[in-house]
Amino acid sequence: MAIEREARSTVVGAKVTPSLKLALREAAKDEHRTIGSMMERILADWLACNGYLDRSIVFAN
């Protein structure tokens, strides 16, 4: 059974330090992702590792 992907319809905003934004930009570039996609991946990984999100949903993408 295939897992359906949720539509990205909710916006989350956050203020970060310039150095954090630069590191995020570099990581996204290295992974061939947008900054938003990289932020989503980092958040999803952390949430899954800490029991807040089902790993099967996170890694289905």
C-alpha positions as CSV (number, residue, x, y, z in Angstrom):
1,M,0.0,0.0,0.0
2,A,1.5,3.4,-1.0
3,I,1.6,6.2,1.5
4,E,0.1,9.4,0.1
5,R,2.2,12.5,0.5
6,E,0.6,15.4,2.4
7,A,0.3,18.6,0.4
8,R,2.5,21.5,1.7
9,S,-0.1,24.0,2.7
10,T,1.0,25.4,6.0
11,V,3.6,28.1,6.4
12,V,6.0,28.3,9.3
13,G,8.3,31.3,9.9
14,A,11.2,31.6,12.2
15,K,13.9,34.1,12.9
16,V,17.4,32.7,12.9
17,T,20.9,34.1,13.2
18,P,22.8,35.0,10.0
19,S,25.3,32.2,10.6
20,L,22.6,29.6,10.9
21,K,20.9,30.8,7.7
22,L,24.3,30.7,5.9
23,A,24.9,27.1,7.1
24,L,21.4,26.1,6.1
25,R,21.9,27.6,2.7
26,E,25.2,25.8,2.2
27,A,23.6,22.5,3.3
28,A,20.7,22.9,1.0
29,K,23.0,23.6,-1.9
30,D,25.1,20.6,-1.1
31,E,22.0,18.4,-1.0
32,H,20.5,20.0,-4.2
33,R,17.5,21.2,-2.2
34,T,15.8,24.5,-1.6
35,I,16.2,26.1,1.8
36,G,12.6,25.3,2.6
37,S,13.0,21.7,1.6
38,M,16.2,21.4,3.7
39,M,14.4,23.0,6.7
40,E,11.6,20.5,6.3
41,R,14.0,17.6,6.1
42,I,15.9,18.7,9.2
43,L,12.7,19.2,11.2
44,A,11.2,15.9,10.1
45,D,14.4,14.0,10.9
46,W,14.6,15.5,14.4
47,L,10.9,15.0,15.1
48,A,11.1,11.3,13.9
49,C,14.2,10.6,16.0
50,N,12.6,12.0,19.1
51,G,9.3,10.2,18.7
52,Y,7.1,13.1,17.6
53,L,6.6,11.9,14.0
54,D,6.1,8.5,12.4
55,R,9.3,7.5,10.7
56,S,7.5,5.7,7.9
57,I,5.9,9.0,6.9
58,V,9.1,11.0,7.1
59,F,11.1,8.6,5.0
60,A,8.4,7.9,2.4
61,N,9.4,11.0,0.5
